[in-house]
């Protein structure tokens, strides 16, 4: 009985260690994603402000349409690039979060 209690305590400690390690990984990953969102938001706001200033200074309708088209194209391309980057960060987060549990799940896999 004593040996099984020791084994249960060992397994419990291993599971707590895995959870702490996983939490640390999740925390770092979420922080990286939040920083990326903040950077993108700041950059997007600055580009929008610059485009608005250019529009206010446009002398002709053609120039205003040109400025607006260039801004929309740039904003769309930036959004797609950022969405791809954020998606990769989430995928990396999922992989890194799973890593500590690989050995644990392997113990339960059918042989």
WOHUKA-V649876 format. One record per pair of residues at least 6 apart in sequence whose C-alpha atoms are under 6 Angstrom apart, sorted by the first residue. I is the first residue (numbers start at 1). J is the second residue. D is the distance in whole Angstrom. If there is no record, write none. Layout:
I/J/D
I/J/D
//
This chain:
18/100/6
22/97/5
25/97/6
29/93/6
55/64/6
58/64/6
//
